[in-house]
Amino acid sequence: MHHWIQDEKTAPGWVREIFAKSPLMGRMGKEAAIIDDADVVCSTIMTCRDSRLKGRTFDNVCVDEAGQLSYANVVIGHLCSKRLVLVGDPRQLRPIITNPGMVNSPMKVSMLDLFMSVNAPVTLLTTQYRLPTALADFISDTFYSGRLVSNSNKVSPYAGSSLPYLCHPISILVDFGRCQASNSSQSFYNDSEAKASIKIAAALVSAGVPVEKVTMLCPYLAQRRLIIKQQTFARQSHKSMSNTASIDSFQGS
């Protein structure tokens, strides 16, 4: 919206029509006019009480990733809606509480869990289209009592490889190394696990897997920083550095 106001040539036709009706409108007037005419307004949960939306009521407010949001977050959107729709997964990450004094507070309960606990109407989407069936079946059996089904014909192009990590869709490595706290004491890392992960990733690249196809997910940022620092195959391409991510940042990607 900001770009449309700065350069009206970049705006879609319906926005230019709005501007043409009142050519003397200022920036705030143009923003309000666009919102008034829009069928759908997109916002983050924290900016939905922005001054440009103040006093407005929406027929429906749809909150994405509701399994990660506490009531304190969602109530902001609830105040401007006639009907609240939550979209999320109770099996994914819960609200992240960084204040030690709030760890055992109601803030750790997601709005999605709260709604489900009072028997609010719930619709389960049982078909997935993204993952290879072998991976999806493991997730379905482990987290969804087998209710998740696949509508995907994806097969790994490396299925015939002799490398264990490639010929099996899922490989599990159990590491008993000790976790250590980072300097901030709010994040942790495991040196032996980092070395094992780098070894596996290097083997995949050596077997012909493009480096940009290899991703390592870490539960803690300190672990991500350690792996990025240590991974030798990352020297081949700066792009590969971005393929080491925290679970939180990668979720939904």
N, C-alpha and C positions, 0 to 999 in steps of 0.2 A: 504494500500500500504506500509506503514511504517513497519508493522508487517511482510509482505511478504519479505521485504528486510532484516530485522533482522534475520528471520528464514525462509529460502527458502522452508523448508518442509511444511510450512503452506500455501504456495502459490498454486493456482490452476495450472493445467497442462500447460495452454497456457502461464502463466507467467514464469514457470520454463523453458519452451522452449526458451523464450526470453533471460533469464539469461544464458542459456547454449551456445547460439550463441556468446556471448561476456562475458566470465567469468571474465575478468579483469575490467569490467565496475565499476565505483564508484557509490555511492548512487545516485547522481544527474543524472548520465547517465542511471541508471536503472529506475528511476522515469520517465524520459523523454521517455524511450523506452516503458514502460507500457502505458503511455498516447498516444503515437503514434499508438499503436496497438489496443487501446480500441475503441469499437463502441460507447459507452456512457460514458461520464465523469460526475460525480456528484460533486457538489461544493456548498458552501454557496454563497450568492450573494456578500459578501464582499471579499471572497477569490478567486473569479473567475479571478481576475487580479494578482493572485499569480505568482511569478517568473517562476514557472514550467509551467504556461500556457501562459506566455508572448510571443507575436508574433503569437499565434495560432488563427485561424479563424474556427468557427464551422458552419456547414450547418444550424443547428437549435439550438437555446437556448430557453429552456422551463423554465419559471419562475413560481414557485409555490407560493401560498398565495399573488398574485399580488395585491389584494385589500388592503393589509396592507403596500405596498411599494410605496414610492414616486418616482418621476422621477429620482431624484438624486441617489437613490438606484439602480434602474433598468438600468440606462444608463451604468453602469459598465459592465453589461452583454451584453447590446446592442452593445457595441463597438467591441465585438469579435464574432459577429454573422452575418450570411447572412440573417437570418429570426428569428424574435422574436415571441415566442408564450407565451401568458400570461394565467395562470390558477388561478382562484380565485373566490371570491364571493363578489359582491359589497354590499351585505346586512350584511356582517360580519364586524369586526372591521376595522376602517380606520387607516391610519398611526398614530402612537403615537408620539406626539410632546411634549417634556418635556421642551424645551426652551420657556419661556413666550414670548420672542420677536419674535418667529416664529409661534405662534398659528394661526395668520391670514395670513400667507404667503402661496405661492403656494405649499409648502411642505406638507400641510395638504390634498392635493388632491392626491389620489392614481393613480398609472400608469394605473390601470384597468379603473378607472373612466375617465381618460384623453383619453384613446383609445376609450372608448364607446361614449364619447362626440363628437368625430370626425367621428362617424359612421364606425369605423373599423369593419371588419367581426366578428360576435359574434355567438357562438354556445351555447345554453342553455341546460345543462344536466337536464332533467326533471324527471328522475326516481331515487328514493332513495331506498337503500336496507338495511339500518341499523336500523332505528327507527321503533317502533310499529306504526301502521297506525294512531292511535288516536293522537299521538304526532306529527307525520309528517303532518297530516291534519291541525292541528292548525298552524304550522309553514308555511305551504303552503298558507293558507288563509290570514295569518297576514302579511307575507313578500313577497310572490311571486304571489299574485293575483290568487291563486288556481291552478297555472300551475304545481306545483310539485306533482307527483303521486308516490304511494308506490308499491313496489314489495317485500313486506315483510309480513310474516305470524306471526311475533312475537307478543305474547300476554303476558302481565304481569302475572307471577305465583301467584300474590297476588290479582288478580282481584276480587275474591270473598270475600275479607276481609271486615269487618265492619268498619275498620278505614278509615275515609274520605280521608286521603292522599294516601290510597292504592286502594280503590274501584273506584276512579276516576283517569283517566290518567293524568289530569291536575288540580291542585288546585292553586288558587291565593290568597295570603295573602297581603293585603294592609296595610303598616305600615306608620304611620305619625310621627314617632319619628324623632328627629332632628339629622342631620349628624354633626359630629365634625371633625375638621382638626387634623391630626396627628402632631407630633412634627416637622416633615419635611415640613408640610403645602402643600405637593404635593400629599397627600393621605388622604382618609376620612374613618370614621367608624361611625356606628350607633349602639349604645349599645342595644337598645330595639329590633332592628331587629336581632342582633346576638343572644340574648336570645330566641327570637321566633324561629329562625332557629335551635338552639340547642334542644329546646323542641320538635320540629317536628321530628328531627333526632332521638332523644332518643325514641320517641313513635314508630317510624318505627323499631328500633332495638328491642324494647320490644315486638313488634308484630311478631317478628320472621325473620325480614329481616337481613341477615348477615351484620355485621358492614362494611365490605369491599364493600358492594353493595350500600352504602349510600354516596352520594357525595354532597357537598355544594359548589356552585360557587359564588364567590364574585367579585363585580366590582372593588374593591380596595384592595391593599395588606394590608393596615391597618385593614380592616375588616377581612381579612383572619387570620391575626395574633391574633386579638381579639377572634375570634371563636375558634381557636386552643387552646388558653389559657383557654377559659371558658368551652369548651365542656367536660362534665363529662363522657360521654360514651367512650371518647377516651382512658380512662385509661384501658379499656379492652384489647386494642391491639395498639401497636405503629404504626401498619400498617394503622389504621384508621386516623391517623394524616395526611397522604398524601391525604386523600379524601376531604380535604378542599383546594380549589385551586382558583386562580384568573381566570377570564374569558379568559384573554389573554393567560395564560399558558395552559389552558385546551382546547382551540380552536383547533379543528382538531384531538383531541385525540380519 
